[in-house]
């Protein structure tokens, strides 16, 4: 994520909670348990990161923006894809009916077009790299337009209208363009709040200074997410536009995504203690997005998922997945500390002090 000189502790905690929810959501799906909980998490875990990225976005020169795009996003995009590729190719060639050459050829095509779900001509390689590609587009847009209220509002409305047209046509776009259309308004909402609402909002004593009000709004926010999930269904940020998805309300989906985002931030604001663990994790969420799916794929190859299903059932399997996600976050922490010294480029950094 983008960093600023000012430290927002509640945002740091929100990023840590958010990345754990990303891990848990993926683990639940791959372990085939808690599908309703997984869908609930998917309603807001990625919108949370786009809103936070917009909130933390700082206007820079074009040269600075392009440098960030290359070092923190584009290089990690290709590094993560090609680090993931060998294990994915072996896994698919062994478990599927394609030979290794076809797998590699389609995987390369998937990397180049930013494939996020697989087509006849390409294979999804690293499933979370769509986020990096989408963030590249957003930064390019923000580097080349005037960031005025009218431009931001117009851009958001245009994105939603174009996405609705794609829904009507039931048409997917390559290069993650449909993902961009859906996530750009979330990023703009975060930026808009920071630039035009937060300065005056944060200087006044208001109801949100009361912890009871925060907890109440947290409960109401997550209740709204659940209600929208049950009535409207799930629209994922890295969606595949099909008949089912095209019937769902985009506006309700945005409300659900924002409600979950607000809920996580309100909950995070209840915690005032800072820790090195929180600082390290919150500044390296991009890497963790890649790292946990990399470890999850290794888990599949190593047979950990069948092992867990063999020895754990029901609630015990659910607890195992929750603990496995926590262990994954702790493992990521120590991996990041090692990479900061030995290979910062994997963290999207050119030197130790750079932040994601």
C-alpha positions as CSV (number, residue, x, y, z in Angstrom):
1,X,0.0,0.0,0.0
2,X,1.0,3.6,-0.3
3,X,2.7,5.2,2.7
4,X,2.5,8.7,4.1
5,X,4.8,10.5,6.6
6,X,1.9,10.7,9.1
7,X,1.1,7.5,10.8
8,X,-2.6,6.5,11.1
9,X,-2.5,3.7,13.6
10,X,-6.1,2.7,13.0
11,X,-5.3,2.4,9.3
12,X,-2.3,0.2,10.1
13,X,-4.5,-2.1,12.2
14,X,-7.1,-2.1,9.5
15,X,-4.5,-3.3,6.9
16,X,-3.4,-6.0,9.3
17,X,-6.9,-7.2,9.9
18,X,-7.6,-6.9,6.2
19,X,-4.7,-9.0,5.1
20,X,-5.6,-11.7,7.6
21,X,-9.1,-11.7,6.2
22,X,-7.6,-12.1,2.7
23,X,-5.6,-15.1,3.9
24,X,-8.6,-16.6,5.8
25,X,-10.9,-16.1,2.8
26,X,-8.6,-17.9,0.4
27,X,-7.9,-20.7,3.0
28,X,-11.6,-21.2,3.6
29,X,-12.2,-21.6,-0.1
30,X,-9.2,-23.9,-0.8
31,X,-10.1,-26.1,2.3
32,X,-13.7,-26.2,1.1
33,X,-15.2,-25.0,4.4
34,X,-17.1,-22.0,5.6
35,X,-18.3,-20.8,2.2
36,X,-20.8,-18.3,3.6
37,X,-18.1,-16.8,5.8
38,X,-15.7,-16.8,2.9
39,X,-18.3,-14.9,0.7
40,X,-18.9,-12.5,3.6
41,X,-15.2,-11.7,3.7
42,X,-15.0,-11.3,0.0
43,X,-17.7,-8.7,0.1
44,X,-15.3,-6.1,1.6
45,X,-11.7,-7.4,2.1
46,X,-10.4,-6.1,-1.2
47,X,-12.6,-2.9,-1.3
48,X,-11.0,-2.2,2.1
49,X,-7.5,-2.1,0.5
50,X,-8.5,0.1,-2.4
51,X,-10.2,2.6,-0.1
52,X,-7.1,2.6,2.2
53,X,-4.8,3.0,-0.8
54,X,-6.8,6.0,-1.9
55,X,-6.8,7.4,1.6
56,X,-3.0,7.1,1.8
57,X,-2.3,8.2,-1.8
58,X,-0.1,11.3,-1.9
59,X,0.2,13.5,-4.9
60,X,3.6,13.3,-6.5
61,X,5.3,14.4,-9.7
62,X,4.8,12.2,-12.8
63,X,8.4,11.0,-12.5
64,X,7.9,10.0,-8.9
65,X,4.7,8.2,-9.7
66,X,6.2,6.3,-12.6
67,X,9.1,5.3,-10.4
68,X,6.6,3.9,-7.8
69,X,4.7,2.1,-10.5
70,X,7.8,0.4,-11.7
71,X,9.6,-0.4,-8.5
72,X,6.6,-1.2,-6.2
73,X,4.1,-2.6,-8.6
74,X,5.4,-3.6,-12.1
75,X,8.6,-5.4,-11.0
76,X,6.8,-7.3,-8.2
77,X,4.0,-8.2,-10.6
78,X,6.4,-10.1,-12.9
79,X,8.6,-11.4,-10.0
80,X,5.6,-12.9,-8.2
81,X,4.1,-14.3,-11.4
82,X,7.4,-16.0,-12.4
83,X,8.2,-17.2,-8.9
84,X,4.8,-18.8,-8.7
85,X,4.9,-20.2,-12.3
86,X,7.2,-23.3,-11.8
87,X,5.2,-24.8,-8.9
88,X,1.9,-23.9,-10.6
89,X,3.0,-25.5,-13.9
90,X,4.2,-28.7,-12.1
91,X,0.9,-28.9,-10.1
92,X,-1.3,-28.5,-13.2
93,X,0.7,-30.9,-15.4
94,X,0.6,-33.6,-12.7
95,X,-3.0,-33.1,-11.5
96,X,-4.4,-32.3,-14.9
97,X,-4.4,-33.6,-18.5
98,X,-2.2,-30.9,-20.1
99,X,1.5,-31.5,-20.8
100,X,4.0,-29.2,-19.2
101,X,4.7,-27.3,-22.5
102,X,1.1,-26.3,-23.0
103,X,0.8,-25.3,-19.3
104,X,3.8,-23.0,-19.6
105,X,2.6,-21.5,-22.9
106,X,-0.8,-20.8,-21.5
107,X,0.7,-19.5,-18.3
108,X,2.9,-17.0,-20.1
109,X,-0.2,-15.8,-22.0
110,X,-2.0,-15.4,-18.7
111,X,0.8,-13.3,-17.3
112,X,0.9,-11.0,-20.3
113,X,-2.9,-10.4,-20.4
114,X,-3.3,-10.2,-16.7
115,X,-5.6,-13.2,-16.6
116,X,-7.4,-13.5,-13.3
117,X,-9.7,-16.5,-13.9
118,X,-8.5,-18.5,-16.8
119,X,-9.6,-18.7,-20.5
120,X,-9.3,-21.1,-23.4
121,X,-6.0,-19.6,-24.4
122,X,-4.5,-18.7,-21.0
123,X,-4.0,-19.9,-17.5
124,X,-4.3,-17.9,-14.3
125,X,-0.9,-18.1,-12.6
126,X,-0.6,-16.0,-9.5
127,X,-4.2,-15.3,-8.5
128,X,-3.6,-12.1,-6.5
129,X,-1.5,-10.3,-9.1
130,X,-4.6,-8.8,-10.6
131,X,-4.4,-6.4,-7.7
132,X,-1.0,-5.2,-8.7
133,X,-2.0,-4.7,-12.3
134,X,-5.1,-2.8,-11.3
135,X,-3.1,-0.5,-8.9
136,X,-0.8,0.2,-11.8
137,X,-3.7,1.5,-13.9
138,X,-5.1,3.6,-11.0
139,X,-1.7,5.2,-10.4
140,X,-1.3,5.9,-14.1
141,X,-4.7,7.6,-14.1
142,X,-4.0,9.6,-11.0
143,X,-0.6,10.7,-12.3
144,X,-2.2,12.1,-15.5
145,X,-5.4,13.9,-14.4
146,X,-6.2,16.9,-12.3
147,X,-7.4,15.5,-8.9
148,X,-10.4,17.9,-8.6
149,X,-13.8,17.0,-7.1
150,X,-15.5,17.2,-10.4
151,X,-12.9,14.9,-12.1
152,X,-13.0,12.3,-9.3
153,X,-16.8,12.2,-9.3
154,X,-17.0,12.1,-13.1
155,X,-14.5,9.3,-13.2
156,X,-16.3,7.2,-10.6
157,X,-19.7,7.6,-12.4
158,X,-18.1,6.8,-15.7
159,X,-16.5,3.6,-14.3
160,X,-19.8,2.4,-12.8
161,X,-21.7,3.1,-16.1
162,X,-19.1,1.3,-18.2
163,X,-19.2,-1.6,-15.8
164,X,-23.0,-1.8,-15.9
165,X,-22.7,-1.9,-19.7
166,X,-20.4,-4.9,-19.4
167,X,-22.8,-6.5,-17.1
168,X,-25.7,-6.1,-19.6
169,X,-23.5,-7.5,-22.4
170,X,-22.1,-10.2,-20.1
171,X,-18.7,-9.4,-21.5
172,X,-15.3,-9.8,-19.8
173,X,-12.3,-7.6,-20.7
174,X,-8.7,-8.8,-20.7
175,X,-5.8,-6.9,-19.0
176,X,-8.0,-6.6,-15.8
177,X,-9.9,-3.6,-17.2
178,X,-13.2,-4.7,-15.8
179,X,-11.5,-5.1,-12.4
180,X,-10.2,-1.5,-12.8
181,X,-13.7,-0.2,-13.5
182,X,-15.1,-1.8,-10.4
183,X,-12.3,-0.9,-8.0
184,X,-11.4,2.6,-9.2
185,X,-14.5,4.2,-7.4
186,X,-13.3,2.6,-4.1
187,X,-9.9,4.2,-4.5
188,X,-11.5,7.5,-5.3
189,X,-13.7,7.3,-2.3
190,X,-10.7,6.8,-0.1
191,X,-8.8,9.7,-1.7
192,X,-11.9,12.0,-1.7
193,X,-12.5,11.3,2.0
194,X,-8.9,12.2,2.9
195,X,-8.7,15.3,0.8
196,X,-12.2,16.9,1.3
197,X,-13.7,15.4,4.5
198,X,-11.0,14.1,6.8
199,X,-9.2,17.4,7.5
200,X,-12.3,19.1,9.1
201,X,-13.8,15.8,10.3
202,X,-10.7,14.8,12.3
203,X,-10.3,18.2,14.1
204,X,-13.8,18.1,15.7
205,X,-14.9,16.1,18.7
206,X,-17.8,14.0,17.5
207,X,-19.8,10.9,18.3
208,X,-17.1,8.6,16.9
209,X,-14.9,9.5,19.8
210,X,-17.2,7.3,21.9
211,X,-16.1,3.7,21.9
212,X,-19.7,2.5,22.4
213,X,-20.8,4.3,19.2
214,X,-17.9,2.8,17.3
215,X,-18.9,-0.7,18.4
216,X,-22.5,-0.1,17.6
217,X,-21.6,1.2,14.1
218,X,-19.3,-1.8,13.7
219,X,-22.1,-4.2,14.4
220,X,-24.5,-2.3,12.1
221,X,-21.9,-2.2,9.3
222,X,-21.2,-5.9,9.3
223,X,-25.0,-6.6,9.6
224,X,-25.5,-4.5,6.4
225,X,-22.7,-6.5,4.7
226,X,-24.4,-9.8,5.6
227,X,-27.9,-8.5,4.6
228,X,-26.6,-7.4,1.2
229,X,-24.7,-10.7,0.7
230,X,-27.9,-12.7,1.3
231,X,-30.2,-10.4,-0.8
232,X,-27.9,-9.3,-3.6
233,X,-25.1,-11.9,-3.7
234,X,-21.4,-11.4,-4.1
235,X,-19.6,-9.4,-6.7
236,X,-15.9,-10.0,-6.4
237,X,-13.3,-7.3,-7.3
238,X,-11.6,-9.8,-9.6
239,X,-14.9,-10.8,-11.1
240,X,-15.8,-13.1,-14.0
241,X,-18.8,-11.4,-15.6
242,X,-21.4,-14.1,-16.3
243,X,-25.2,-14.4,-16.2
244,X,-25.3,-14.8,-12.4
245,X,-23.1,-11.8,-11.6
246,X,-24.7,-9.6,-14.3
247,X,-28.1,-9.9,-12.5
248,X,-26.7,-8.4,-9.2
249,X,-26.8,-4.7,-8.3
250,X,-23.5,-2.9,-8.6
251,X,-24.6,-0.1,-6.3
252,X,-25.7,-2.5,-3.5
253,X,-22.3,-4.2,-3.9
254,X,-20.5,-0.9,-3.4
255,X,-22.7,-0.2,-0.3
256,X,-21.7,-3.7,1.1
257,X,-18.0,-3.1,0.3
258,X,-18.0,0.3,2.0
259,X,-20.0,-1.0,5.0
260,X,-17.4,-3.7,5.6
261,X,-14.6,-1.2,5.1
262,X,-16.1,1.2,7.6
263,X,-16.6,-1.7,10.1
264,X,-13.0,-2.8,9.9
265,X,-11.7,0.7,10.4
266,X,-14.0,1.4,13.3
267,X,-13.0,-1.8,15.0
268,X,-9.3,-0.9,14.3
269,X,-9.8,2.5,15.9
270,X,-10.5,0.8,19.2
271,X,-6.9,-0.3,19.5
272,X,-4.3,2.3,20.5
273,X,-1.2,0.2,21.2
274,X,1.5,0.2,18.5
275,X,3.8,-2.8,17.9
276,X,6.6,-3.6,15.5
277,X,4.6,-6.6,14.2
278,X,1.7,-4.2,13.2
279,X,4.1,-1.8,11.5
280,X,5.9,-4.5,9.5
281,X,2.8,-6.3,8.4
282,X,0.9,-3.1,7.5
283,X,3.7,-1.8,5.3
284,X,4.1,-5.1,3.4
285,X,0.6,-6.2,2.5
286,X,1.3,-6.5,-1.2
287,X,4.0,-9.1,-0.5
288,X,1.8,-11.0,1.9
289,X,-1.0,-11.1,-0.8
290,X,1.5,-13.0,-3.0
291,X,3.3,-15.0,-0.3
292,X,0.2,-16.6,1.3
293,X,-1.1,-17.9,-2.1
294,X,2.4,-19.2,-2.8
295,X,2.5,-21.1,0.5
296,X,-1.1,-22.3,-0.1
297,X,-0.1,-23.8,-3.5
298,X,2.9,-25.5,-1.8
299,X,0.4,-26.8,0.7
300,X,-1.7,-28.3,-2.1
301,X,1.4,-29.9,-3.7
302,X,2.5,-31.3,-0.3
303,X,-0.9,-32.7,0.4
304,X,-1.6,-30.6,3.5
305,X,-5.2,-30.0,2.5
306,X,-6.1,-33.7,2.1
307,X,-4.3,-34.4,5.3
308,X,-6.3,-31.7,7.1
309,X,-9.6,-33.2,5.8
310,X,-8.5,-36.7,6.9
311,X,-7.7,-35.8,10.5
312,X,-10.1,-32.8,11.1
313,X,-13.8,-32.6,10.6
314,X,-16.5,-29.9,11.1
315,X,-15.6,-27.3,13.7
316,X,-12.1,-28.8,14.2
317,X,-11.3,-28.2,10.5
318,X,-12.6,-24.7,10.8
319,X,-10.4,-24.0,13.8
320,X,-7.4,-25.6,12.0
321,X,-7.9,-23.2,9.1
322,X,-8.2,-20.1,11.4
323,X,-5.0,-21.1,13.2
324,X,-3.2,-21.9,9.9
325,X,-4.1,-18.4,8.7
326,X,-2.6,-16.9,11.9
327,X,0.6,-19.0,11.5
328,X,0.8,-17.8,7.9
329,X,0.7,-14.2,9.1
330,X,3.4,-14.8,11.7
331,X,5.5,-16.7,9.1
332,X,5.1,-13.7,6.7
333,X,6.3,-11.4,9.4
334,X,9.6,-13.2,9.9
335,X,10.0,-13.7,6.1
336,X,9.6,-10.0,5.6
337,X,12.3,-9.2,8.2
338,X,14.6,-11.5,6.4
339,X,13.8,-10.1,2.9
340,X,14.3,-6.5,4.1
341,X,17.9,-7.3,4.7
342,X,18.6,-9.8,1.9
343,X,16.2,-9.2,-1.0
344,X,14.1,-6.0,-0.6
345,X,13.1,-6.1,-4.3
346,X,10.6,-8.9,-3.4
347,X,8.9,-6.4,-1.1
348,X,8.7,-3.8,-3.8
349,X,11.5,-1.8,-2.2
350,X,14.8,-0.5,-3.6
351,X,16.1,0.2,-0.1
352,X,15.1,-0.7,3.5
353,X,13.3,2.5,4.3
354,X,10.8,2.4,1.5
355,X,7.2,1.5,2.5
356,X,4.5,-0.3,0.6
